[in-house]
Amino acid sequence: MTDQDSARRPKYQRIADELRTAIRSGVFAPGARLPGENDLMATYEVARMTARQALSVLRNEGLADSRKGAGVFVRVFRPLRRRGIPRLSGDRWGNGRSVWSADVQDDRDLVVDQIEVGETRAGERIAGALNLAPGAPVCVRRRRFVLDAKPVLLSVSYLSAELVRGTPVAEPDTGPGGTYARLTELGHRPVRFREEIRCRMPTAEETDRLALEAGTPVVLIGRTAFTRPGVAVELNEMTLDSSAYVLEYDFDA
């Protein structure tokens, strides 16, 4: 970008550019407080709205977080590394470990703070994914996962109600190893998984439930679990805070 091009950029973007450069060069370390609106107004001789827009750019880019009454701080990025392949290994849930435990380090706390389990009638999309007749009863498991007191993931699982009714799968606590361990006990061990991934901007409800900063997209992962005959036994639709995750896939050529 030439000096002339830079001069044509709005003032708030030029201020954001300077702050971004300072963050990336380490002048402002992770967790450091950035200059506030009053500081930027004095330094750059701009109106409050211009200073506010500059800080908003950094928040929207995921470089900074606002803390009510304290200011704007450089974001401390300690992502959840979602290891897409080993987390679904039968050696994990077959030995009583949660697939979610593969995503976190020992010093971090990933918990389910909201859970709802019930039955509904399958619409065409869910019925098609599970090879059920439209209107067939399905068990629905809705959960919200919180990491270090911050919501990071919404999960909704669908299974045939006829298959899991009266079992721990239809209860809030499925027990060691989770749903896949219980399906194995029922004679429906998952042996293959398929995941589809896409991104979009969140709905108002997702923004609220995940406490997302403005401008933060979500990652959608739809996972289908299959038994050996190729029968789909679960559809799990997950909505991830994109600023909280790194998706890792490690496999041999």
C-alpha positions as a printed NumPy array, in Angstrom:
array([[  0.   ,   0.   ,   0.   ],
       [  1.411,   3.393,  -0.993],
       [  1.512,   6.396,   1.346],
       [ -1.159,   8.002,  -0.819],
       [ -3.413,   4.952,  -0.542],
       [ -2.874,   4.9  ,   3.204],
       [ -3.799,   8.565,   3.51 ],
       [ -7.11 ,   7.886,   1.781],
       [ -8.091,   5.253,   4.33 ],
       [-10.496,   6.397,   7.042],
       [ -8.744,   7.673,  10.154],
       [-10.14 ,   4.938,  12.381],
       [ -8.695,   2.251,  10.093],
       [ -5.261,   3.868,  10.176],
       [ -5.38 ,   3.956,  13.971],
       [ -6.449,   0.293,  13.997],
       [ -3.553,  -0.508,  11.633],
       [ -1.043,   1.032,  14.052],
       [ -2.516,  -0.777,  17.052],
       [ -2.597,  -4.065,  15.148],
       [  1.064,  -3.678,  14.219],
       [  1.907,  -2.935,  17.85 ],
       [  0.054,  -6.051,  19.004],
       [  1.747,  -8.312,  16.461],
       [  5.194,  -6.907,  17.236],
       [  4.733,  -7.513,  20.955],
       [  4.495,  -3.887,  22.073],
       [  1.144,  -4.893,  23.557],
       [  1.436,  -8.433,  24.921],
       [ -1.493, -10.845,  25.326],
       [ -3.626,  -9.616,  28.192],
       [ -2.24 ,  -6.052,  28.031],
       [ -4.639,  -3.134,  28.185],
       [ -4.853,  -1.142,  24.95 ],
       [ -5.116,   2.658,  24.887],
       [ -8.676,   3.644,  25.678],
       [-10.929,   6.006,  23.783],
       [ -9.67 ,   9.048,  25.705],
       [ -6.057,   8.039,  25.063],
       [ -6.655,   7.627,  21.339],
       [ -8.544,  10.903,  21.137],
       [ -5.603,  12.733,  22.682],
       [ -2.881,  10.935,  20.742],
       [ -4.466,  11.119,  17.299],
       [ -6.61 ,  14.255,  17.806],
       [ -9.798,  12.489,  16.724],
       [-13.393,  12.395,  17.869],
       [-14.604,   9.763,  20.317],
       [-16.529,   7.93 ,  17.609],
       [-13.34 ,   7.559,  15.54 ],
       [-11.46 ,   6.144,  18.522],
       [-14.352,   3.804,  19.287],
       [-14.436,   2.545,  15.686],
       [-10.684,   1.829,  15.745],
       [-11.025,  -0.348,  18.845],
       [-14.088,  -2.016,  17.353],
       [-12.022,  -3.101,  14.333],
       [ -9.603,  -4.955,  16.636],
       [-12.445,  -6.623,  18.535],
       [-14.114,  -7.717,  15.308],
       [-10.815,  -9.23 ,  14.127],
       [-10.537, -11.225,  17.334],
       [ -7.405,  -9.392,  18.441],
       [ -8.97 ,  -7.691,  21.448],
       [-11.689,  -8.192,  24.056],
       [-13.733,  -5.635,  25.961],
       [-14.059,  -5.884,  29.727],
       [-16.911,  -3.882,  31.141],
       [-15.632,  -1.032,  33.254],
       [-11.987,  -1.954,  32.643],
       [-11.246,  -1.26 ,  28.978],
       [-10.098,  -3.129,  25.897],
       [ -7.373,  -5.758,  26.218],
       [ -5.251,  -7.793,  23.818],
       [ -6.915, -11.153,  23.532],
       [ -5.19 , -14.078,  25.194],
       [ -5.593, -16.823,  22.615],
       [ -5.384, -20.285,  24.11 ],
       [ -7.376, -22.24 ,  21.564],
       [ -9.063, -25.538,  21.965],
       [ -7.217, -27.798,  19.546],
       [ -9.933, -30.058,  18.21 ],
       [ -8.11 , -33.181,  17.037],
       [-10.707, -34.439,  14.602],
       [ -9.384, -37.988,  14.128],
       [ -7.915, -39.272,  17.434],
       [-10.799, -37.82 ,  19.475],
       [-13.166, -40.303,  17.783],
       [-10.959, -43.341,  18.258],
       [-12.727, -46.296,  19.811],
       [ -9.747, -46.636,  22.129],
       [-10.856, -43.367,  23.752],
       [-14.575, -43.738,  24.357],
       [-14.213, -47.525,  24.525],
       [-12.084, -47.003,  27.636],
       [-14.586, -44.716,  29.311],
       [-13.122, -41.36 ,  28.237],
       [-15.175, -38.575,  26.719],
       [-14.395, -37.583,  23.134],
       [-14.4  , -33.972,  24.368],
       [-11.512, -34.68 ,  26.75 ],
       [ -9.192, -34.923,  23.732],
       [ -9.65 , -31.205,  23.079],
       [ -8.388, -29.758,  26.36 ],
       [ -5.185, -29.668,  28.366],
       [ -5.086, -30.833,  31.971],
       [ -4.981, -27.281,  33.349],
       [ -8.216, -26.227,  31.655],
       [-11.786, -26.941,  32.625],
       [-14.308, -27.883,  29.91 ],
       [-17.753, -28.452,  31.401],
       [-21.336, -28.857,  30.246],
       [-23.35 , -26.13 ,  31.948],
       [-26.61 , -26.673,  30.072],
       [-28.167, -29.97 ,  29.042],
       [-31.616, -30.861,  27.791],
       [-32.751, -34.324,  26.742],
       [-36.116, -35.137,  25.222],
       [-37.995, -36.548,  22.262],
       [-39.417, -34.964,  19.134],
       [-40.606, -35.993,  15.702],
       [-38.016, -36.119,  12.959],
       [-38.378, -33.679,  10.108],
       [-37.258, -34.65 ,   6.623],
       [-33.629, -33.56 ,   7.133],
       [-33.069, -35.486,  10.379],
       [-35.082, -38.458,   9.179],
       [-33.017, -38.617,   5.994],
       [-29.728, -38.48 ,   7.902],
       [-30.773, -41.327,  10.217],
       [-32.637, -43.416,   7.617],
       [-35.904, -42.96 ,   9.469],
       [-39.404, -42.267,   8.24 ],
       [-40.39 , -38.579,   8.485],
       [-42.225, -38.066,  11.757],
       [-40.444, -40.944,  13.496],
       [-39.608, -40.23 ,  17.156],
       [-36.024, -39.121,  17.81 ],
       [-34.099, -38.587,  21.016],
       [-32.579, -35.09 ,  21.138],
       [-29.607, -34.211,  23.367],
       [-28.824, -30.463,  23.593],
       [-25.711, -29.301,  25.44 ],
       [-23.627, -26.177,  25.911],
       [-19.911, -26.541,  26.635],
       [-18.047, -23.904,  28.637],
       [-14.251, -23.532,  28.752],
       [-12.619, -21.407,  31.46 ],
       [-16.048, -19.88 ,  32.232],
       [-16.612, -18.93 ,  28.53 ],
       [-19.212, -20.717,  26.326],
       [-17.442, -22.224,  23.305],
       [-19.711, -24.896,  21.802],
       [-23.358, -25.79 ,  21.288],
       [-24.106, -29.435,  20.517],
       [-27.347, -31.124,  19.418],
       [-27.418, -34.901,  18.922],
       [-30.219, -36.852,  17.252],
       [-30.749, -40.607,  17.635],
       [-33.638, -42.954,  16.97 ],
       [-35.841, -42.857,  20.06 ],
       [-36.82 , -46.478,  19.477],
       [-33.138, -47.398,  19.735],
       [-32.208, -45.509,  22.916],
       [-35.448, -45.001,  24.846],
       [-35.064, -46.251,  28.429],
       [-31.252, -46.346,  28.208],
       [-28.622, -43.961,  29.644],
       [-28.421, -42.28 ,  26.221],
       [-31.825, -40.774,  26.963],
       [-30.603, -39.47 ,  30.334],
       [-28.592, -36.288,  31.025],
       [-25.574, -38.342,  32.167],
       [-24.785, -41.105,  29.686],
       [-21.972, -42.494,  31.853],
       [-18.273, -43.243,  31.131],
       [-17.402, -43.067,  27.449],
       [-20.599, -41.216,  26.612],
       [-23.122, -41.994,  23.9  ],
       [-20.811, -44.129,  21.749],
       [-19.919, -46.437,  24.644],
       [-23.622, -46.898,  25.406],
       [-24.452, -47.576,  21.758],
       [-21.736, -50.225,  21.75 ],
       [-23.381, -51.895,  24.751],
       [-26.656, -51.896,  22.812],
       [-24.973, -53.721,  19.926],
       [-24.657, -50.647,  17.688],
       [-20.964, -49.783,  17.941],
       [-19.989, -46.868,  15.684],
       [-17.186, -47.905,  13.338],
       [-17.12 , -44.971,  10.914],
       [-17.711, -41.247,  11.194],
       [-18.306, -38.538,   8.621],
       [-17.916, -34.84 ,   9.387],
       [-19.028, -31.91 ,   7.259],
       [-17.676, -28.447,   8.11 ],
       [-18.779, -24.99 ,   7.076],
       [-18.723, -21.46 ,   8.461],
       [-21.249, -18.633,   8.667],
       [-22.183, -15.677,  10.809],
       [-24.152, -16.611,  13.941],
       [-27.828, -16.165,  14.588],
       [-28.945, -13.848,  17.379],
       [-29.582, -16.863,  19.626],
       [-26.126, -18.318,  18.936],
       [-24.499, -14.956,  19.628],
       [-26.273, -14.795,  22.969],
       [-25.665, -18.401,  24.039],
       [-21.993, -18.348,  23.035],
       [-21.411, -14.784,  24.276],
       [-19.779, -13.904,  20.965],
       [-18.019, -10.643,  20.22 ],
       [-19.52 ,  -8.689,  17.31 ],
       [-18.257,  -9.944,  13.966],
       [-17.248, -13.409,  15.217],
       [-18.324, -16.218,  12.86 ],
       [-19.222, -19.719,  13.954],
       [-17.986, -23.058,  12.647],
       [-20.652, -25.678,  11.997],
       [-19.662, -29.341,  12.206],
       [-22.169, -32.026,  11.352],
       [-21.002, -35.497,  12.35 ],
       [-22.772, -38.72 ,  11.47 ],
       [-21.851, -41.965,  13.246],
       [-22.303, -45.24 ,  11.356],
       [-22.348, -48.882,  12.457],
       [-20.487, -51.544,  10.469],
       [-23.419, -52.241,   8.112],
       [-23.375, -48.526,   7.214],
       [-26.432, -47.625,   9.263],
       [-26.436, -44.084,  10.68 ],
       [-27.081, -44.192,  14.439],
       [-26.388, -40.587,  15.437],
       [-26.329, -37.123,  13.896],
       [-24.451, -34.561,  15.995],
       [-24.678, -30.922,  14.901],
       [-22.15 , -28.646,  16.611],
       [-21.821, -24.861,  16.579],
       [-18.339, -23.658,  17.584],
       [-17.084, -20.218,  18.545],
       [-14.532, -19.832,  15.74 ],
       [-12.315, -17.629,  17.919],
       [-11.924, -20.454,  20.462],
       [-10.928, -23.367,  18.21 ],
       [ -8.19 , -24.696,  15.989],
       [ -9.355, -27.665,  13.891],
       [ -6.586, -30.234,  13.518],
       [ -6.633, -33.245,  11.174],
       [ -3.522, -35.437,  11.194],
       [ -3.46 , -38.52 ,   8.983],
       [ -1.093, -40.573,   6.878],
       [ -0.794, -40.035,   3.128]])
